[in-house]
Amino acid sequence: MATNGRTVTVFGGTGFLGRRIVQRLRDHEFPVRIASRHPDRRRSQFGPHDSQLLFVQADIHDERSIANALAGAYATVNTVSLYVERGRETFHSVHVESAQRVAAEAHRAGVKRLVHVSGIGADAASQSRYIRARGEGELAIRAAFADAHIIRPAVMFGPDDAFLTTILHFLRRLPIYPMFGRGSMKLQPVYVEDVAEATVRIIERAETQPTIFECGGPRVYSYEELVGIVARQAGLAPILVPIPLAVWHALAWASEMLPDPVLSRNQVELMQIDTVSSPEMPCLAGLGISPLPVEAILQKMLSKCG
């Protein structure tokens, strides 16, 4: 594949956010390498053959395969995330050790831009193992690649997401909707396509000063308010019932025993804090992006969900 000095390697390029980043990079005419442990399984996600889109085998736990995926790249994006720990795949091994490994290999390879996807609320001092690993990962990345850019999205929504789609799933099946606690926690949902576009603009921008961007949507909701909006647009009128967070933790623990858990403990932990962007942090507007609100695409998601 001809690199023309602009090749971008995307780790996690087949995930919910990653594949949108790949598409946006191609829209901006960047050649892209999608680094994946099982590249042959994922080609069908990207439609017709594209000579400027290459799938390469890479394991974020293995330095050599990371180095091979980064050879000659201009930039790299790391969107790899973990929500349920299994075996050697722990929050620390993925969000700290592997993130640091990608950053170190990128620095060694002479990569000019590194964009790492973290999350609003990342905090190295948190009692939550998931949230703490996110924060520790940011520190490890900066130690290995001083000019790294970090994106912290709020909870992301869009077709085939695990957020609004899950809310809608239960609203349609349960006459009584169980809320996280009293539903008072604050959320600032951000459209996944806006985060993908922000990632590409960070790679394109002339400024190289390392920056943390907090990407939230245009409106802050309480969880109860957001559930109500989804229900009304779906033509539903459920009874919203507060459920103590201790109960949710127990349910999440049981769910994690399943092969495909519908709820994880880190999701419950995130619902215990407000995930709202800080006004002091650069955001989507600073990249020339006007974020779309939930209501703008909810109807499309409703029709797609049947």
Disulfide bonds with the S-S distance in Angstrom:
none
